[in-house]
């Protein structure tokens, strides 16, 4: 094949790969936000966050399952999808708050390594809890009754959008915009920023730090839960093990963007998703994850604090 | 100090239990193991294997067991992980009353545990591990009732050429031993048949999103997409996302896809017209299998195809144990010898089972099915010609 022909094959894939990358990246970003918010305030890596995402996926599946009779949803599809996302967010948020109360708050003043281990324990606990009560079988989301046949796939120019992709991109960006707005404009957001800056000083300023921490877990976990359900709708499957891979990618995205920085997590997620999709275009697909981590390492060598993270002087 | 003691002690314990070729009184009990991924993505087919083997054990026990001793069937879960598979193997080997094992069904786990079972002369009969090298390493204890990848690979290449008229083929394989091997063997076969427009790419099992690599496949414009993945859920995602992206190539899936619930139903229509191959024939068309099918389906639901070979394998294993125990005592070595002597065993698979000296099946067939509505229709059988 001629050089031009080869180039042509690459070029015709690009629009579609951007769509693929953007959807995947949006999901990574939602997961990364949960990591980064907790790290920003407590300085801990919440390894259990991937499981919160998985629990969100299961919750969404159950809502859909309970609202489906004979392969048909029993109410308006828009309502079903909204309910799936909202209930998944609520339940994941609740589980996130519970883990904070039970496993992290008692260790608030302990060395960071204890918190890390506790998080690892929570992760294993949650994964096995779901395995015990839900089994190892992969659950399939039966989404065909949610979208009419004619809307399932939308062709725009050279790229194909499935309805679910559009939905995921829209909901993801909506949630991220809401979060950004809340942090920037509201009083609670201000308190969160203050706590992230200096937890002790925030206490002196009369901020109820415990409440802020709970809120951070609630919001971060709710977003993780939303991501779980969105991925379920998009890729149509969830099982007890999906949290591991997702957590790893979300964590990578958070570090890439600068852990502790919410906009960094958004940027990192989208960058990671797009990079992975583009990598597959130009290289054998086996290099997909290699490329993702080469980017991470390169960024960390050049900017150890991540793309948008702040350079914090070492406290002595 | 304490640690060193523990290490030495556990090594000694393993050595003791490993027992070098001792024979024992049958009356002490007879255990048979079942190693497989009973949790995780492959839990469904593996539970089908276990339950089918259990039916065989129950039938033997109902007839009075072996020499009046009831057979105990023990599960060893490896979760598709070679390391856990090795733990299972050590556990089975350490069980003095264990005389044979069904499994492991995954090639990479079978590979990791080959030496452990081999060193203990503990017979294993796999019902699905098809990597050719497994029987090329000189071990005497390893048997299989399924055909090897090289047989399947060549048969699949033949099928694509003769039945699907393939001229341009995209091969996507998961990065595990069985799938990589299947891809290599099939591509070699395709080239031998003169099909050289081939693209090969890999996927990571359980990743749930293959749209990036499928976009690449679309640009290649193949007329057949051979999707080699272990589990039905992954195949369902493959066929669904291929359709979504508007790939009009024929979707051709592997053994794992022959699962009505996790492939056909899970893909919600996208699998219509797709093809899959399987090492087992259409079990419903074999009269000798009717009793087993009825027993299985009345308790566990619809069969996918992994069960029948397991029922057959357990029956063959118990036949060998029965022969080895006929003089009142039994050793693992004897069981292995008896398995090698099995000739033209007429069971439920529709073909007589004989093992060659490597433990492979003599004369291997591959069966091809098409998805029509909510079912698989057998469309062809290939036997290397």
Interface residues (C-beta under 8 A of the other chain):
Chain A: X9 X10 X12 X13 X16 X17 X20 X21 X24 X131 X135 X136 X137 X138 X140 X142 X143 X144 X152 X153 X155 X160 X162 X231 X234 X235 X236 X237 X239 X241 X242 X245 X276 X277 X280 X281 X284 X285 X286 X288 X289
Chain B: X38 X39 X40 X41 X43 X44 X175 X201 X202 X203 X204 X206 X207 X208 X209 X211 X212 X213 X215 X216 X218 X219 X220 X231 X233 X236 X237 X240 X244 X245 X246 X262 X265 X266 X268 X269
